[in-house]
Amino acid sequence: MVSKKRTLNKEELLKVSKNALIFLAPALIIFLTAIQNGVSLNQALYSVYLWGLNTVIDLLRKFTSGK
């Protein structure tokens, strides 16, 4: 069920949360691998930053696309 434009319903929030958890695993693997290989913390966090940015983009897309 799609909510009205500029609103989110429970189903859409659950979908965003599920996607966020699914795509967190690869970001954490990349982060931990980079740390293990001696990369600085700031550089290693780029994968986590990208994950967060993509999660926000997904949330905003669902928020603005109501039908």
Residue frames relative to the residue before (quaternion, step in Angstrom):
aa qw qx qy qz dx dy dz
M 1.0000 0.0000 0.0000 0.0000 0.00 0.00 0.00
V 0.2575 -0.7669 0.5744 0.1251 3.56 -0.80 1.05
S 0.3675 -0.7384 0.5233 0.2141 3.55 -0.89 0.94
K 0.6642 -0.4778 0.3819 0.4298 3.54 -1.33 0.13
K 0.6532 -0.5099 0.3850 0.4063 3.53 -1.28 0.43
R 0.8423 0.1357 -0.1736 0.4920 3.55 -1.08 0.95
T 0.6536 0.3867 -0.3602 0.5418 3.55 1.08 0.81
L 0.2045 -0.7527 0.6096 0.1416 3.54 -1.25 0.35
N 0.2324 -0.7521 0.5936 0.1671 3.54 -0.99 0.75
K 0.7368 -0.4395 0.2879 0.4256 3.54 -1.32 0.18
E 0.6302 0.5487 -0.3353 0.4350 3.60 0.99 -0.81
E 0.6798 0.4853 -0.2916 0.4661 3.56 0.90 -0.91
L 0.6377 0.5116 -0.3323 0.4703 3.59 1.01 -0.71
L 0.6404 0.5147 -0.3244 0.4688 3.57 1.04 -0.73
K 0.6352 0.5235 -0.3272 0.4640 3.60 1.04 -0.77
V 0.6515 0.5005 -0.3144 0.4757 3.58 0.95 -0.86
S 0.6565 0.5125 -0.3089 0.4593 3.59 0.95 -0.86
K 0.6498 0.5146 -0.3139 0.4630 3.57 0.97 -0.87
N 0.6605 0.4966 -0.3050 0.4734 3.59 0.93 -0.89
A 0.6305 0.5362 -0.3348 0.4504 3.57 0.99 -0.81
L 0.6798 0.4792 -0.2963 0.4694 3.59 0.91 -0.85
I 0.6349 0.5359 -0.3340 0.4451 3.58 0.97 -0.82
F 0.7655 0.3767 -0.2018 0.4811 3.58 0.86 -0.95
L 0.4931 0.6345 -0.4421 0.3984 3.59 1.26 0.05
A 0.6050 0.5963 -0.3555 0.3899 3.59 1.00 -0.77
P 0.7006 0.4369 -0.3052 0.4744 3.66 0.71 -0.86
A 0.6262 0.5358 -0.3444 0.4497 3.59 1.03 -0.74
L 0.6700 0.4844 -0.3015 0.4749 3.59 0.98 -0.80
I 0.6186 0.5341 -0.3490 0.4586 3.59 1.03 -0.70
I 0.6574 0.4928 -0.3066 0.4806 3.58 0.95 -0.87
F 0.6420 0.5302 -0.3151 0.4555 3.58 0.97 -0.86
L 0.7079 0.4591 -0.2702 0.4638 3.58 0.78 -1.00
T 0.6263 0.5263 -0.3354 0.4672 3.59 1.05 -0.70
A 0.6489 0.5125 -0.3160 0.4651 3.57 0.97 -0.84
I 0.6405 0.5121 -0.3226 0.4728 3.60 0.97 -0.84
Q 0.6563 0.5163 -0.3065 0.4569 3.58 0.95 -0.89
N 0.7047 0.4528 -0.2635 0.4785 3.60 1.07 -0.68
G 0.6081 -0.6197 0.3306 0.3699 3.58 1.25 0.19
V 0.3912 0.7011 -0.4987 0.3267 3.59 1.20 0.37
S 0.5558 -0.6115 0.4326 0.3605 3.58 -1.06 0.68
L 0.6512 -0.5485 0.3646 0.3770 3.55 -1.18 0.58
N 0.6530 0.5229 -0.3243 0.4417 3.60 0.92 -0.86
Q 0.6742 0.4728 -0.2978 0.4829 3.59 0.95 -0.80
A 0.6551 0.5210 -0.3163 0.4466 3.58 0.98 -0.78
L 0.6483 0.5459 -0.3155 0.4268 3.59 1.10 -0.63
Y 0.4470 0.7027 -0.4587 0.3097 3.63 1.20 -0.18
S 0.6494 0.5101 -0.3359 0.4529 3.61 0.94 -0.73
V 0.6498 0.4933 -0.3151 0.4850 3.58 1.05 -0.71
Y 0.6124 0.5403 -0.3408 0.4658 3.59 1.06 -0.72
L 0.6664 0.4999 -0.2975 0.4664 3.57 0.92 -0.91
W 0.6149 0.5346 -0.3430 0.4674 3.58 1.03 -0.75
G 0.6740 0.4939 -0.2945 0.4637 3.59 0.89 -0.91
L 0.6462 0.5178 -0.3139 0.4646 3.56 0.97 -0.84
N 0.6710 0.4883 -0.2983 0.4715 3.59 0.91 -0.85
T 0.6210 0.5296 -0.3394 0.4677 3.59 1.07 -0.67
V 0.6575 0.4933 -0.3066 0.4800 3.58 0.96 -0.84
I 0.6316 0.5239 -0.3322 0.4649 3.60 0.99 -0.80
D 0.6432 0.5153 -0.3201 0.4673 3.59 0.95 -0.83
L 0.6592 0.5051 -0.3029 0.4675 3.58 0.93 -0.87
L 0.6769 0.4862 -0.2923 0.4691 3.59 0.89 -0.88
R 0.6249 0.5383 -0.3386 0.4530 3.58 1.03 -0.75
K 0.6701 0.4702 -0.2964 0.4919 3.59 0.95 -0.83
F 0.6357 0.5519 -0.3229 0.4325 3.59 1.05 -0.76
T 0.7758 0.3704 -0.1874 0.4751 3.56 0.93 -0.86
S 0.6720 0.5508 -0.2984 0.3950 3.61 1.17 -0.28
G 0.2519 0.8109 -0.5053 0.1540 3.63 1.15 0.26
K 0.2529 -0.7783 0.5598 0.1304 3.56 -1.13 0.61
